Amino acid sequence: DTVFEIGAGQGIITNELLKKCRSVIAFEIDTNLFDKLSQRFQDNKTLELRFGDFLFHNLPNQPYKVFSNIPFNITSAVIKKLTQASCPPEDAYLITQKEAAKKFVGKPYDNKNSQTAILTKPWFDMEFSYEFQRSDFFPKPNVDTVLLRIEKKSDQLIDRDNKRQYEDFVSYTFNQFKPNIGESLSEIFGKQKINNLAQKLNIRATSKPSELDFRDWLSLF
């Protein structure tokens, strides 16, 4: 595999990836760390070091994967870049803060589905591949940490031609100043039609958008 690493740091993960991968493309934004990485791996032809911010680099058009202990403060930006890319990674493993990861994964790891989770589920499977102990790190962090896996679905549940419509539908429903999906959607479809549809799909019209399972969203769409 060709594997991207975001924030190579001291090169600890980089060194392990080089033992397994056909090629590694590692990003580092810190000048001192980049210089140390360049010196440490100067004889390794499998590694391509890139200096700068990963968020401003173009992603490839050919298959690739990602494995990285990303800076927690850019978790949302990294996941958004990867999942919204025209050519997203086939598979990605990101070490992230657990609470942030729950927002992207939603149910069953969280007790609700965020708008972000519902927007990505048609095209990606997300799971906690591993849950770390705080003692696994030095210095010990003050938050719980997981290895979040983001795997591109082999069969997309919604065609890319309908992607924009799906995103608009979900975003509209989540962001209405209404207490539930019945009230939110009745302004478009009419209250009677929404109530009939909810009954047919075995969905409570009084449910909040975050309470619906992903399959319920697919059925509604």
Residue pairs with C-beta under 8 A, 6 or more apart in sequence:
1 21
1 22
1 63
1 64
1 65
2 21
2 22
2 23
2 24
2 25
2 60
2 62
2 63
2 64
2 65
3 17
3 21
3 23
3 24
3 25
3 64
3 65
3 66
3 67
4 24
4 25
4 26
4 27
4 54
4 64
4 65
4 66
4 67
4 68
4 89
5 13
5 14
5 17
5 24
5 25
5 26
5 27
5 66
5 67
5 68
6 27
6 54
6 66
6 68
6 70
6 78
7 27
7 28
7 29
7 54
7 68
7 69
7 70
7 71
8 14
8 26
8 27
8 28
8 33
8 37
8 49
9 28
9 33
9 69
10 33
10 36
10 37
11 26
11 36
11 37
11 40
11 41
13 67
13 68
13 69
14 24
14 26
14 37
14 41
14 47
17 24
17 67
18 24
18 41
18 44
18 46
18 47
21 46
22 46
23 46
23 47
23 48
24 46
24 47
24 48
25 47
25 48
25 50
25 64
26 37
26 47
26 48
26 49
26 50
27 50
27 51
27 52
27 53
27 54
27 57
28 34
28 37
28 49
28 50
28 51
29 51
29 52
29 53
29 54
31 51
34 49
34 51
37 49
38 49
41 47
41 49
50 57
54 78
54 81
55 74
55 77
55 78
55 81
59 81
59 82
59 85
59 87
59 88
59 89
60 87
61 86
61 87
62 87
63 90
64 89
64 90
65 89
65 90
65 91
65 92
66 82
66 89
66 91
66 92
66 93
66 94
67 92
67 93
68 93
68 94
68 95
69 94
69 95
70 78
70 94
70 95
70 96
72 96
72 97
72 100
72 143
75 94
75 96
75 97
75 100
75 101
76 100
78 94
79 94
79 104
79 150
82 88
82 89
82 92
82 150
83 120
83 123
83 124
83 150
88 123
88 124
88 152
89 150
89 152
90 151
90 152
91 149
91 150
91 151
91 152
92 149
92 150
92 151
93 129
93 147
93 148
93 149
93 150
94 147
94 148
94 150
95 132
95 145
95 146
95 147
95 148
96 145
96 146
96 148
97 143
97 144
97 145
97 146
98 128
98 131
98 143
98 144
98 145
98 146
99 143
99 144
101 109
101 128
101 146
101 148
102 109
102 110
103 110
103 114
103 116
103 117
104 114
104 116
104 117
104 120
104 126
104 148
104 150
105 117
105 126
105 127
105 128
105 148
106 112
106 113
106 114
106 117
106 118
106 121
106 214
107 113
107 117
107 213
107 214
109 127
109 128
110 117
112 210
112 211
113 209
113 210
113 211
113 212
113 213
113 214
113 217
114 210
115 170
115 171
115 174
115 175
115 209
115 210
117 126
117 214
118 170
118 174
118 209
118 212
118 214
118 217
119 166
119 167
119 170
119 171
120 126
121 157
121 214
121 217
122 153
122 156
122 157
122 158
122 166
122 218
123 152
123 153
123 156
123 157
123 158
124 150
124 151
124 152
124 153
125 149
125 150
125 151
125 153
126 148
126 149
126 150
126 151
127 148
127 149
128 146
128 147
128 148
128 149
129 146
129 147
129 148
129 149
130 146
130 147
131 144
131 145
131 146
131 147
132 144
132 145
132 146
132 147
134 140
134 141
134 144
134 145
136 145
137 145
157 218
158 166
158 218
158 221
166 221
169 220
169 221
170 209
170 217
170 221
172 184
173 181
173 184
173 185
173 209
174 209
174 210
176 183
176 184
176 187
178 184
179 206
179 208
180 205
180 206
180 207
180 208
181 194
181 198
181 203
181 205
181 207
181 208
181 209
181 212
181 220
182 191
182 194
182 195
182 198
182 205
182 206
184 209
185 194
185 220
186 194
189 197
194 205
195 205
197 203
197 220
198 204
198 205
201 216
201 219
201 220
203 212
203 216
203 219
203 220
212 220
